[in-house]
Amino acid sequence: MREAMEMPGPDEIAALFTGADGSYRFARWGRPIVPIVFGVDAATLTVVKGATEAVVAMAGARMAETDMEIGANLMIFFFRDWQELLEVPNLDQMIDGLQDVVARLDDAGANQYRTFRFDKDGAIRACFCFIRMDAALDEVPADTIALNLAVQMILTWGDKAFAGHAPLAQAQGVAVVRPDVAAVIRAAYDPVMPAVANDASHALRLAARVAAGGAQA
């Protein structure tokens, strides 16, 4: 029998939510998630929405048909060239400094970018995800891209949270969320936990919830 993956401790969890500047910043969604996807065919749309639904259900969060304030609050864009974003109507009103962002990402050869918007209490109110389908991503199955995307948008992970290892694993040839990452997501959405935290002591509470969940499994 395969040995169970070791669950992360407080220091490992703190690293997941620590930015490049060393600050701890955690936030989860404070409202139901309403996705809309641009630039894909019907089959890929189904895959992306399915992956989003799976991660939202795993977290214990909620989805809805519409957000009363902004309609869709999870906007996902697939495209081939960063410059295409400059042609999207009204996107510059939603993304501050869009032209500079596009220039920076283009120069870096980036193929993904995410930015969040927050409500007055600091919980996530919207997320914009951009995926440039370059040669590298063309080789990645759609379900893997979609599931990775869903994991990345469910919490405000730190800049280098998954620099050393991806949040996904393979199970019988199918992409799945790594058990340790899934445990952190579930703990983060535990109703007893705060929706926002800016102190690393929060990682101690998350670790306790992860350990409790592992003991019950």
N, CA and C of each residue as an Amber inpcrd file, in Angstrom:
protein
   651
   0.8420000  -1.1950000   0.0000000   0.0000000   0.0000000   0.0000000
   0.8750000   1.2410000   0.0000000   0.4650000   2.2640000  -0.7700000
   1.2540000   3.4720000  -0.8710000   1.1800000   4.2590000   0.4210000
   2.3390000   4.7620000   0.8580000   2.3940000   5.5100000   2.1030000
   1.7340000   6.8720000   1.9270000   0.9920000   7.3350000   2.9280000
   0.3000000   8.6140000   2.8370000   1.3100000   9.7580000   2.8110000
   0.9900000  10.8000000   2.0630000   1.8690000  11.9670000   1.9830000
   1.8650000  12.6960000   3.3110000   3.0460000  13.1270000   3.7490000
   3.1580000  13.8520000   5.0040000   2.5090000  15.2230000   4.8690000
   1.7280000  15.5990000   5.8670000   1.0420000  16.8820000   5.8300000
   1.9790000  18.0120000   6.2520000   1.8020000  19.2000000   5.6980000
   2.6970000  20.3180000   6.0100000   2.5020000  20.8450000   7.4250000
   3.5990000  21.3170000   8.0200000   3.5630000  21.9230000   9.3370000
   3.4330000  23.4350000   9.2400000   3.4760000  24.1370000  10.3840000
   3.2830000  25.5910000  10.3930000   4.2530000  26.3540000   9.5000000
   5.5340000  25.9950000   9.5310000   6.5220000  26.7230000   8.7290000
   6.2680000  26.5350000   7.2360000   5.9380000  25.3180000   6.8470000
   5.6560000  25.0490000   5.4260000   4.4020000  25.7720000   4.9680000
   3.3940000  25.8060000   5.8250000   2.1570000  26.5060000   5.4710000
   2.3950000  28.0120000   5.4140000   3.1680000  28.5390000   6.3640000
   3.4700000  29.9720000   6.3490000   4.1550000  30.3640000   5.0460000
   5.0460000  29.4950000   4.5500000   5.7590000  29.7870000   3.3020000
   4.8060000  29.8770000   2.1170000   3.6990000  29.1500000   2.1910000
   2.7290000  29.1650000   1.0910000   2.0310000  30.5120000   0.9300000
   2.0160000  31.3040000   1.9990000   1.2940000  32.5790000   1.9690000
   2.2080000  33.7750000   2.2420000   3.5010000  33.5760000   2.0590000
   4.4720000  34.6410000   2.2730000   4.9230000  35.2060000   0.9340000
   4.8610000  36.5170000   0.8060000   5.2270000  37.1690000  -0.4390000
   6.7270000  37.3670000  -0.5690000   7.1270000  37.9150000  -1.6970000
   8.5460000  38.1610000  -1.9580000   9.1350000  39.1630000  -0.9740000
   8.2740000  40.0270000  -0.4320000   8.7500000  41.0270000   0.5240000
   8.7890000  40.4990000   1.9560000   8.4360000  39.2180000   2.1290000
   8.4810000  38.6000000   3.4540000   7.2180000  38.7600000   4.2630000
   6.2100000  39.4260000   3.7060000   4.9580000  39.6310000   4.4500000
   4.0080000  38.4520000   4.2600000   3.2600000  38.1720000   5.3020000
   2.2660000  37.0930000   5.2740000   0.9430000  37.7000000   4.8600000
   0.3430000  37.1320000   3.8130000  -0.9480000  37.6520000   3.3440000
  -1.8200000  36.4860000   2.9060000  -2.8960000  36.3000000   3.6230000
  -3.8360000  35.2210000   3.3260000  -5.2220000  35.8050000   3.1110000
  -5.8980000  35.3160000   2.0910000  -7.3120000  35.6700000   1.8980000
  -7.9950000  34.5400000   1.1420000  -9.2440000  34.3000000   1.4850000
 -10.0760000  33.3610000   0.7370000 -11.2670000  34.1410000   0.1900000
 -12.0480000  33.4910000  -0.6390000 -13.2160000  34.1500000  -1.2150000
 -14.2340000  34.4690000  -0.1190000 -14.7940000  35.6750000  -0.2050000
 -15.8050000  36.0770000   0.7630000 -17.2070000  36.0620000   0.1790000
 -17.3500000  35.5260000  -1.0270000 -18.6400000  35.4890000  -1.7160000
 -18.6490000  34.2980000  -2.6700000 -19.8140000  33.8910000  -3.1540000
 -19.8620000  32.7980000  -4.1340000 -19.0690000  33.1500000  -5.3940000
 -18.4520000  32.1430000  -5.9820000 -17.5980000  32.3290000  -7.1530000
 -18.4250000  32.1590000  -8.4330000 -18.2840000  33.1220000  -9.3320000
 -19.0270000  33.1070000 -10.5980000 -18.0150000  33.2150000 -11.7390000
 -17.6610000  32.0990000 -12.3770000 -16.6400000  32.1540000 -13.4260000
 -17.1960000  32.4890000 -14.8040000 -16.3460000  33.1330000 -15.5990000
 -16.6160000  33.3100000 -17.0220000 -15.2840000  33.1150000 -17.7450000
 -15.3140000  32.4090000 -18.8650000 -14.0870000  32.0250000 -19.5680000
 -14.1270000  32.5680000 -20.9880000 -13.0130000  33.1780000 -21.4120000
 -12.9070000  33.7510000 -22.7500000 -11.8030000  33.0420000 -23.5390000
 -12.0230000  32.8790000 -24.8400000 -10.9680000  32.4120000 -25.7230000
 -10.8270000  30.9110000 -25.8600000 -11.8630000  30.1340000 -25.4950000
 -11.7800000  28.6790000 -25.6240000 -13.0240000  28.1460000 -26.3230000
 -12.9130000  26.9150000 -26.8230000 -14.0740000  26.2890000 -27.4440000
 -14.9740000  25.6760000 -26.3700000 -16.0980000  25.1550000 -26.7930000
 -17.0940000  24.6340000 -25.8490000 -16.5450000  23.4830000 -25.0110000
 -15.7440000  22.6160000 -25.6280000 -15.2040000  21.4610000 -24.9080000
 -14.2580000  21.9140000 -23.7970000 -13.3690000  22.8640000 -24.1150000
 -12.4230000  23.3600000 -23.1100000 -13.1430000  24.1420000 -22.0270000
 -14.1800000  24.8710000 -22.4180000 -14.9810000  25.6080000 -21.4380000
 -15.5460000  24.6570000 -20.3920000 -16.0450000  23.5170000 -20.8290000
 -16.5880000  22.5130000 -19.9100000 -15.5140000  22.0070000 -18.9580000
 -14.3050000  21.7940000 -19.4860000 -13.1910000  21.3090000 -18.6590000
 -12.8180000  22.3400000 -17.6000000 -12.7140000  23.6150000 -18.0090000
 -12.3230000  24.6800000 -17.0830000 -13.3680000  24.8620000 -15.9820000
 -14.6250000  24.8880000 -16.3710000 -15.6850000  25.0670000 -15.3690000
 -15.7910000  23.8450000 -14.4670000 -15.5520000  22.6630000 -15.0200000
 -15.5800000  21.4510000 -14.2090000 -14.4870000  21.4420000 -13.1630000
 -13.2780000  21.8650000 -13.5500000 -12.1670000  21.9250000 -12.6060000
 -12.4390000  22.9580000 -11.5160000 -13.0040000  24.0890000 -11.9200000
 -13.3430000  25.1270000 -10.9410000 -14.3670000  24.6120000  -9.9430000
 -15.3960000  23.9560000 -10.4290000 -16.4280000  23.3980000  -9.5540000
 -15.8350000  22.3720000  -8.5930000 -14.9060000  21.5560000  -9.0770000
 -14.3000000  20.5130000  -8.2400000 -13.5040000  21.1200000  -7.0940000
 -12.7040000  22.1490000  -7.3830000 -11.8830000  22.7680000  -6.3420000
 -12.7470000  23.5660000  -5.3690000 -13.7550000  24.2530000  -5.8910000
 -14.6660000  25.0000000  -5.0140000 -15.3870000  24.0400000  -4.0680000
 -15.8360000  22.8980000  -4.5870000 -16.5120000  21.9060000  -3.7450000
 -15.5550000  21.3340000  -2.7100000 -14.3230000  21.0500000  -3.1220000
 -13.3220000  20.5160000  -2.2000000 -13.0590000  21.4930000  -1.0580000
 -13.0250000  22.7910000  -1.3920000 -12.7660000  23.8090000  -0.3860000
 -13.9380000  23.9830000   0.5720000 -15.1370000  23.6750000   0.0850000
 -16.3260000  23.9640000   0.8740000 -16.8030000  25.3850000   0.6280000
 -16.3260000  25.9870000  -0.4790000 -16.7960000  27.3140000  -0.8780000
 -18.0680000  27.1540000  -1.7060000 -18.5220000  28.2510000  -2.2990000
 -19.7710000  28.1950000  -3.0560000 -19.6020000  28.8170000  -4.4370000
 -20.4520000  28.3810000  -5.3680000 -20.5440000  29.0080000  -6.6760000
 -21.9550000  29.5540000  -6.8470000 -22.1140000  30.4300000  -7.8300000
 -23.4280000  30.9990000  -8.0970000 -23.5330000  31.3040000  -9.5880000
 -24.7290000  31.6230000 -10.0350000 -24.9700000  31.9440000 -11.4380000
 -24.5360000  33.3630000 -11.7640000 -24.6150000  34.2550000 -10.7720000
 -24.2150000  35.6450000 -11.0140000 -23.8270000  36.3060000  -9.7060000
 -22.9540000  37.2980000  -9.8090000 -22.5960000  38.1260000  -8.6680000
 -23.4120000  39.4050000  -8.7770000 -24.1590000  39.7190000  -7.7390000
 -25.0880000  40.8440000  -7.8000000 -24.3700000  42.1710000  -8.0340000
 -23.1030000  42.2410000  -7.6730000 -22.3610000  43.4950000  -7.7980000
 -21.6770000  43.6320000  -9.1590000 -20.9930000  42.5680000  -9.6090000
 -20.1910000  42.6940000 -10.8390000 -20.4730000  41.6060000 -11.8750000
 -21.5300000  40.8380000 -11.7030000 -21.8820000  39.8020000 -12.6790000
 -21.0340000  38.5660000 -12.5180000 -19.9040000  38.5050000 -13.2160000
 -18.9350000  37.4170000 -13.0580000 -17.7510000  37.9550000 -12.2630000
 -17.2750000  37.1830000 -11.2890000 -16.1660000  37.6730000 -10.4690000
 -14.8790000  36.8500000 -10.6150000 -14.9430000  35.7830000 -11.4110000
 -13.7440000  35.0320000 -11.7650000 -13.6470000  35.0570000 -13.2870000
 -12.7890000  35.8940000 -13.8100000 -12.6710000  36.0660000 -15.2600000
 -11.3760000  35.4090000 -15.7350000 -11.5150000  34.4700000 -16.6610000
 -10.3890000  33.6840000 -17.1470000 -10.2200000  33.9230000 -18.6420000
  -9.0390000  34.3490000 -19.0300000  -8.7620000  34.6780000 -20.4250000
  -7.6770000  33.7530000 -20.9750000  -7.9560000  33.1010000 -22.0980000
  -6.9620000  32.3160000 -22.8330000  -6.6500000  33.0590000 -24.1310000
  -5.3690000  33.1420000 -24.4960000  -4.9900000  33.8780000 -25.7020000
  -3.5910000  33.4340000 -26.1340000  -3.1050000  33.9980000 -27.2400000
  -1.8000000  33.6120000 -27.7850000  -0.7310000  34.6740000 -27.6100000
  -1.1330000  35.9150000 -27.4500000  -0.1730000  37.0210000 -27.3800000
  -0.6530000  38.0150000 -26.3310000   0.2540000  38.4580000 -25.4530000
  -0.1340000  39.4020000 -24.4010000  -0.7580000  40.6660000 -24.9730000
  -0.3130000  41.0600000 -26.1510000  -0.8320000  42.2910000 -26.7480000
  -2.3360000  42.2160000 -27.0200000  -2.8630000  40.9980000 -27.1420000
  -4.3000000  40.8370000 -27.3810000  -5.1330000  41.4440000 -26.2580000
  -4.5730000  41.4700000 -25.0530000  -5.3330000  41.9910000 -23.9070000
  -5.6300000  43.4750000 -24.0550000  -4.7680000  44.1770000 -24.7660000
  -4.9790000  45.6130000 -24.9430000  -6.1780000  45.9040000 -25.8310000
  -6.6520000  44.8760000 -26.5420000  -7.7950000  45.0520000 -27.4330000
  -9.1130000  44.6200000 -26.7930000  -9.0490000  44.0820000 -25.5760000
 -10.2740000  43.6380000 -24.8970000 -11.0200000  44.8630000 -24.3610000
 -12.2670000  45.0800000 -24.7690000 -13.0170000  46.2680000 -24.3360000
 -13.1200000  46.3640000 -22.8090000 -12.8000000  47.5370000 -22.2930000
 -12.9660000  47.8760000 -20.8700000 -12.0390000  47.1250000 -19.9190000
 -11.1430000  46.2900000 -20.4430000 -10.2570000  45.5550000 -19.5350000
  -9.3260000  46.5110000 -18.7990000  -8.9570000  47.6110000 -19.4500000
  -8.0770000  48.5920000 -18.8030000  -8.7510000  49.2650000 -17.6120000
 -10.0930000  49.1910000 -17.5620000 -10.8080000  49.7480000 -16.4160000
 -10.8370000  48.7780000 -15.2390000 -10.5780000  47.5060000 -15.5270000
 -10.5790000  46.4890000 -14.4730000  -9.1780000  46.1540000 -13.9750000
  -8.1800000  46.3330000 -14.8410000  -6.7980000  46.0340000 -14.4820000
  -6.0060000  47.3310000 -14.4750000  -5.5930000  47.7620000 -13.2990000
  -4.8350000  49.0090000 -13.1900000  -3.5120000  48.8980000 -13.9480000
  -3.2050000  49.9190000 -14.7280000  -1.9470000  49.9440000 -15.4600000
  -1.7940000  48.7920000 -16.4280000  -2.8800000  48.4650000 -17.1290000
  -2.8870000  47.2860000 -18.0110000  -1.7410000  47.3240000 -19.0270000
  -1.4900000  48.4680000 -19.6160000  -0.4520000  48.5500000 -20.6490000
   0.9200000  48.2000000 -20.0690000   1.2110000  48.6950000 -18.8730000
   2.4950000  48.3890000 -18.2330000   2.5740000  46.9210000 -17.8330000
   1.4590000  46.3800000 -17.3650000   1.4220000  44.9670000 -16.9840000
   1.7000000  44.0860000 -18.2030000   1.0400000  44.3900000 -19.3060000
   1.2290000  43.6200000 -20.5320000   2.6780000  43.7050000 -21.0060000
   3.2590000  44.8990000 -20.9820000   4.6500000  45.0730000 -21.4170000
   5.5990000  44.2570000 -20.5460000   5.3610000  44.2750000 -19.2360000
   6.2330000  43.5320000 -18.3140000   6.1310000  42.0300000 -18.5330000
   4.9080000  41.5260000 -18.6890000   4.7050000  40.0920000 -18.8910000
   5.2420000  39.6410000 -20.2470000   5.0650000  40.5000000 -21.2420000
   5.5660000  40.1920000 -22.5870000   7.0890000  40.1000000 -22.5760000
   7.7390000  41.0580000 -21.9290000   9.2010000  41.0750000 -21.8500000
   9.7300000  39.8570000 -21.1000000   8.9640000  39.4140000 -20.0860000
   9.3990000  38.2760000 -19.2740000   9.1060000  36.9290000 -19.9340000
   8.3220000  36.9530000 -21.0240000   7.9570000  35.6970000 -21.6670000
   7.0220000  34.8640000 -20.8060000   6.2640000  35.5240000 -19.9320000
   5.3620000  34.8160000 -19.0120000   4.2100000  34.1790000 -19.7700000
   3.6970000  33.0790000 -19.2190000   2.5220000  32.4660000 -19.8500000
   1.3000000  32.4590000 -18.9300000   1.4600000  32.9860000 -17.7090000
   0.3100000  33.0700000 -16.8040000   0.4320000  34.2950000 -15.9150000
  -0.7210000  34.8290000 -15.5230000  -0.7480000  35.9680000 -14.6100000
  -2.0990000  35.9930000 -13.9170000  -2.0840000  36.2920000 -12.6200000
  -3.3230000  36.4030000 -11.8460000  -3.2950000  37.6800000 -11.0220000
  -4.4390000  38.2970000 -10.8980000  -4.5500000  39.4380000  -9.9990000
  -5.9080000  39.3880000  -9.3070000  -5.9310000  39.7840000  -8.0490000
  -7.1430000  39.7000000  -7.2360000  -7.6700000  41.0880000  -6.9000000
  -8.9580000  41.1480000  -6.6200000  -9.5850000  42.3230000  -6.0410000
 -10.2170000  41.8850000  -4.7280000 -10.2550000  42.7970000  -3.7520000
 -10.6990000  42.4430000  -2.4180000 -11.8320000  43.3450000  -1.9450000
 -12.6670000  42.8030000  -1.0530000 -13.7410000  43.6180000  -0.4980000
 -13.1960000  44.4620000   0.6590000 -14.0480000  45.2380000   1.3010000
 -13.5990000  46.1710000   2.3370000 -12.9760000  45.4660000   3.5320000
 -13.3240000  44.1900000   3.7370000 -12.7610000  43.4370000   4.8490000
 -11.4840000  42.6820000   4.4590000 -11.1690000  42.6860000   3.1530000
  -9.9440000  42.0230000   2.7050000 -10.1340000  40.6590000   2.0900000
 -11.3680000  40.1410000   2.0770000 -11.6330000  38.8430000   1.4380000
 -11.6630000  39.0220000  -0.0830000 -11.4340000  37.9410000  -0.8120000
 -11.4230000  38.0100000  -2.2740000 -12.8290000  38.3210000  -2.7930000
 -12.9250000  39.3270000  -3.6450000 -14.2110000  39.6490000  -4.2890000
 -14.1690000  39.3720000  -5.7850000 -12.9450000  39.3030000  -6.3680000
 -12.8100000  39.0200000  -7.7950000 -11.3980000  38.5510000  -8.0980000
 -11.2740000  37.7910000  -9.1740000  -9.9670000  37.3170000  -9.6220000
  -9.9380000  37.3270000 -11.1430000  -8.8390000  37.8420000 -11.7000000
  -8.6240000  37.8560000 -13.1420000  -7.4460000  36.9310000 -13.4440000
  -7.6650000  35.9380000 -14.2880000  -6.6340000  34.9630000 -14.6360000
  -6.3490000  35.0460000 -16.1330000  -5.0730000  35.1440000 -16.4790000
  -4.6680000  35.2580000 -17.8750000  -3.7090000  34.1190000 -18.2180000
  -4.0120000  33.3880000 -19.2790000  -3.1910000  32.2490000 -19.6970000
  -2.8130000  32.4270000 -21.1560000  -1.5200000  32.6610000 -21.3910000
  -1.0310000  32.7640000 -22.7630000  -0.5910000  31.3740000 -23.2210000
  -1.2690000  30.8440000 -24.1970000  -0.9840000  29.4900000 -24.6620000
   0.2510000  29.4850000 -25.5550000   1.4210000  29.3060000 -24.9120000
   2.6720000  29.2280000 -25.6530000   2.9930000  27.7710000 -25.9770000
   4.1720000  27.5250000 -26.5210000   4.5440000  26.1590000 -26.9240000
   4.5570000  25.2040000 -25.7320000   4.9930000  25.7060000 -24.5680000
   5.0570000  24.8470000 -23.3820000   3.6590000  24.4140000 -22.9360000
   2.7320000  25.3600000 -22.8720000   1.3740000  25.0300000 -22.4320000
   0.6090000  24.2270000 -23.4710000   0.9930000  24.3620000 -24.7320000
   0.3410000  23.5630000 -25.7830000   0.5350000  22.0720000 -25.5390000
   1.5920000  21.7190000 -24.8070000   1.9010000  20.3140000 -24.5380000
   1.2080000  19.7970000 -23.2770000   0.5640000  20.6900000 -22.5480000
  -0.0700000  20.3160000 -21.2740000  -1.5490000  20.0300000 -21.5130000
  -2.0770000  18.9020000 -21.0150000  -3.4990000  18.5900000 -21.1870000
  -4.3930000  19.6890000 -20.6090000  -5.5260000  19.9010000 -21.2460000
  -6.4390000  20.9630000 -20.8230000  -6.9000000  20.7810000 -19.3820000
  -7.1240000  19.5150000 -18.9650000  -7.6100000  19.3060000 -17.5980000
  -6.5410000  19.6760000 -16.5630000  -5.2650000  19.5030000 -16.9080000
  -4.1860000  19.8780000 -15.9930000  -4.0970000  21.3870000 -15.8670000
  -4.1640000  22.0920000 -17.0000000  -4.1450000  23.5610000 -16.9700000
  -5.3220000  24.0830000 -16.1480000  -6.4890000  23.5210000 -16.3800000
  -7.7070000  23.9870000 -15.7070000  -7.6550000  23.7480000 -14.2090000
  -7.1750000  22.5770000 -13.8010000  -7.1250000  22.2670000 -12.3710000
  -6.0810000  23.1210000 -11.6740000  -4.9400000  23.3180000 -12.3040000
  -3.9080000  24.1830000 -11.7310000  -4.4410000  25.5970000 -11.5580000
  -5.1600000  26.0670000 -12.5640000  -5.7610000  27.3920000 -12.5150000
  -6.7440000  27.5160000 -11.3600000  -7.5650000  26.4860000 -11.1760000
  -8.5640000  26.5070000 -10.1100000  -7.9120000  26.5520000  -8.7310000
  -6.8290000  25.8080000  -8.5570000  -6.1020000  25.8200000  -7.2810000
  -5.5080000  27.1990000  -7.0200000  -4.9420000  27.7960000  -8.0670000
  -4.2660000  29.0820000  -7.8990000  -5.2190000  30.2180000  -7.5480000
  -6.4920000  30.1050000  -7.9650000  -7.4190000  31.2140000  -7.7210000
  -8.2060000  31.0600000  -6.4260000  -8.1500000  29.9090000  -5.7960000
  -9.0150000  29.6600000  -4.6390000  -8.5190000  30.3610000  -3.3730000
  -7.2120000  30.6940000  -3.3310000  -6.6100000  31.4120000  -2.2080000
  -5.5460000  32.3650000  -2.7480000  -5.1210000  33.3170000  -1.9270000
  -4.0320000  34.2130000  -2.3250000  -2.6980000  33.5930000  -1.9020000
  -2.2130000  32.6610000  -2.6940000  -0.9390000  32.0030000  -2.4060000
   0.2130000  33.0060000  -2.5400000   1.3110000  32.7350000  -1.8460000
   2.4960000  33.5710000  -1.9480000   3.1500000  33.4470000  -3.3100000
   4.0540000  34.3830000  -3.6010000   4.7080000  34.4420000  -4.9120000
   5.4330000  33.1510000  -5.2820000   6.0140000  32.4890000  -4.2810000
   6.8110000  31.3030000  -4.5610000   6.2030000  30.0370000  -3.9400000
   4.9000000  30.0640000  -3.7240000   4.2400000  28.9340000  -3.0520000
   4.5060000  27.6100000  -3.7550000   4.4730000  27.6220000  -5.0860000
   4.6370000  26.3800000  -5.8370000   5.8500000  26.4280000  -6.7680000
   6.8400000  27.2440000  -6.3730000   8.0480000  27.3610000  -7.1940000
   8.8320000  26.0540000  -7.2150000   8.8480000  25.3510000  -6.0840000
   9.6270000  24.1150000  -5.9950000   8.8900000  22.8930000  -6.4910000
   7.5720000  22.9070000  -6.3970000   6.7690000  21.7650000  -6.8430000
   5.3570000  22.2320000  -7.1560000   4.8030000  21.6880000  -8.2090000
   3.4570000  22.0760000  -8.6410000   2.4150000  21.6210000  -7.6290000
   1.2500000  22.2750000  -7.5980000   0.2040000  21.8740000  -6.6500000
  -0.5480000  20.6130000  -7.0710000  -0.2200000  20.0890000  -8.2620000
  -0.9190000  18.9120000  -8.7700000  -0.0130000  17.6900000  -8.7750000
  -0.6520000  16.5250000  -8.8350000   0.0480000  15.2520000  -8.9820000
  -0.7220000  14.4240000 -10.0030000  -0.1580000  13.2940000 -10.3620000
  -0.8220000  12.3870000 -11.2930000  -1.3070000  11.1430000 -10.5510000
  -2.5450000  10.7770000 -10.7760000  -3.1100000   9.5560000 -10.1940000
  -3.7120000   8.7440000 -11.3320000  -3.0290000   7.6620000 -11.6810000
  -3.4630000   6.8100000 -12.8020000  -3.6210000   7.6280000 -14.0810000
  -2.6580000   8.5300000 -14.3030000  -2.6420000   9.3190000 -15.5210000
  -3.5700000  10.5120000 -15.5410000  -4.2080000  10.7910000 -14.4100000
  -5.1520000  11.9150000 -14.3300000  -4.6180000  12.9520000 -13.3390000
  -4.7110000  14.2140000 -13.6900000  -4.2560000  15.2800000 -12.8070000
  -5.1790000  15.3970000 -11.5940000  -4.5820000  15.4610000 -10.4030000
  -5.3360000  15.6360000  -9.1630000  -4.6060000  16.6610000  -8.2960000
  -5.3250000  17.2810000  -7.3790000  -4.6990000  18.1940000  -6.4320000
  -3.9020000  17.3670000  -5.4260000  -2.6610000  17.7550000  -5.1860000
  -1.8440000  17.0340000  -4.2150000  -2.5430000  16.9950000  -2.8620000
  -2.4910000  15.8770000  -2.1570000  -3.2080000  15.7560000  -0.8840000
  -2.8370000  16.8270000   0.1390000  -1.5590000  17.2120000   0.1920000
  -1.1560000  18.2270000   1.1720000  -1.7260000  19.6020000   0.8140000
  -1.7650000  19.9130000  -0.4740000  -2.3360000  21.1820000  -0.9220000
  -3.8510000  21.1910000  -0.6870000  -4.4940000  20.0630000  -0.9900000
  -5.9380000  19.9430000  -0.7570000  -6.2660000  20.1280000   0.7230000
  -5.4200000  19.5770000   1.5910000  -5.6530000  19.6940000   3.0370000
  -5.5680000  21.1430000   3.4920000  -4.6250000  21.8950000   2.9420000
  -4.4880000  23.3050000   3.2890000  -5.7020000  24.0970000   2.8010000
  -6.1600000  23.7980000   1.5960000  -7.3300000  24.4960000   1.0570000
  -8.5610000  24.2340000   1.9210000  -8.7680000  22.9700000   2.2650000
  -9.9360000  22.6480000   3.1070000  -9.8420000  23.3410000   4.4640000
  -8.6470000  23.3470000   5.0570000  -8.4590000  24.0000000   6.3560000
  -8.7060000  25.5040000   6.2430000  -8.2550000  26.0870000   5.1330000
  -8.4000000  27.5320000   4.9310000  -9.8570000  27.9520000   4.8640000
 -10.7200000  27.0580000   4.3790000 -12.1490000  27.3710000   4.2470000
 -12.9780000  26.8310000   5.4060000 -12.3210000  26.3130000   6.4220000
 -13.0500000  25.8820000   7.6080000 -13.7920000  27.0980000   8.1740000
 -15.0800000  26.9680000   8.4680000 -15.8580000  28.1170000   8.9510000
 -15.2850000  28.7810000  10.2050000 -14.5240000  28.0410000  11.0050000
 -13.9700000  28.6460000  12.2190000 -12.7490000  29.5160000  11.9270000
 -12.2200000  29.4140000  10.7140000 -11.0270000  30.1770000  10.3540000
 -11.4160000  31.5290000   9.7520000 -10.5690000  32.5410000   9.9480000
 -10.8710000  33.8620000   9.3770000 -10.7120000  33.8680000   7.8600000
 -11.4280000  34.7720000   7.1990000 -11.3310000  34.8860000   5.7430000
 -10.0830000  35.6410000   5.3200000  -9.4940000  36.3820000   6.2480000
  -8.3250000  37.2090000   5.9550000  -7.3530000  37.1250000   7.1260000
  -6.0600000  37.0870000   6.8230000  -5.0480000  37.0880000   7.8760000
  -3.7650000  37.6940000   7.3400000  -3.1100000  38.5160000   8.1670000
  -1.8600000  39.1620000   7.7770000  -0.7430000  38.8930000   8.7800000
  -0.9420000  37.8860000   9.6140000   0.0620000  37.5150000  10.5970000
   0.3560000  36.0240000  10.4600000   1.6300000  35.6700000  10.4940000
   2.0320000  34.2760000  10.2740000   1.5250000  33.3290000  11.3540000
   1.0430000  33.8690000  12.4800000   0.4620000  33.0030000  13.5000000
  -0.7660000  32.2760000  12.9480000  -1.3480000  32.8360000  11.9060000
  -2.4850000  32.1960000  11.2350000  -2.0850000  30.8200000  10.7150000
  -0.8250000  30.6690000  10.2920000  -0.3420000  29.3780000   9.7770000
  -0.3790000  28.3050000  10.8570000  -0.1930000  28.7010000  12.1160000
  -0.2870000  27.7400000  13.2220000  -1.6980000  27.1750000  13.3120000
  -2.6860000  28.0390000  13.1530000  -4.0810000  27.5850000  13.2110000
  -4.4120000  26.7020000  12.0110000  -3.9110000  27.0960000  10.8310000
  -4.1260000  26.2640000   9.6570000  -3.5150000  24.8840000   9.8460000
  -2.2890000  24.8600000  10.3720000  -1.6030000  23.5880000  10.5790000
  -2.3840000  22.6940000  11.5390000  -2.9860000  23.3030000  12.5560000
  -3.7860000  22.5320000  13.5170000  -5.0060000  21.9310000  12.8280000
  -5.6410000  22.7120000  11.9240000  -6.7990000  22.1990000  11.2030000
  -6.3850000  21.0840000  10.2390000  -5.2260000  21.2690000   9.5820000
  -4.7220000  20.2340000   8.6730000  -4.4510000  18.9450000   9.4320000
  -3.8200000  19.0710000  10.6020000  -3.5090000  17.8920000  11.4080000
  -4.7830000  17.2070000  11.8890000  -5.7680000  18.0040000  12.2790000
  -7.0390000  17.4350000  12.7410000  -7.7360000  16.6950000  11.6000000
  -7.6870000  17.2770000  10.4250000  -8.3000000  16.6230000   9.2690000
  -7.6130000  15.3240000   8.9200000  -6.2620000  15.3140000   9.0230000
  -5.5140000  14.1070000   8.7450000  -5.7910000  13.0090000   9.7510000
  -6.0130000  13.4070000  11.0090000  -6.2930000  12.4220000  12.0530000
  -7.6400000  11.7780000  11.8590000  -8.5790000  12.5380000  11.2350000
  -9.9290000  12.0170000  11.0380000 -10.0420000  11.1760000   9.7710000
  -9.0520000  11.3430000   8.8590000  -9.1120000  10.6650000   7.5550000
  -8.9540000   9.1580000   7.7150000
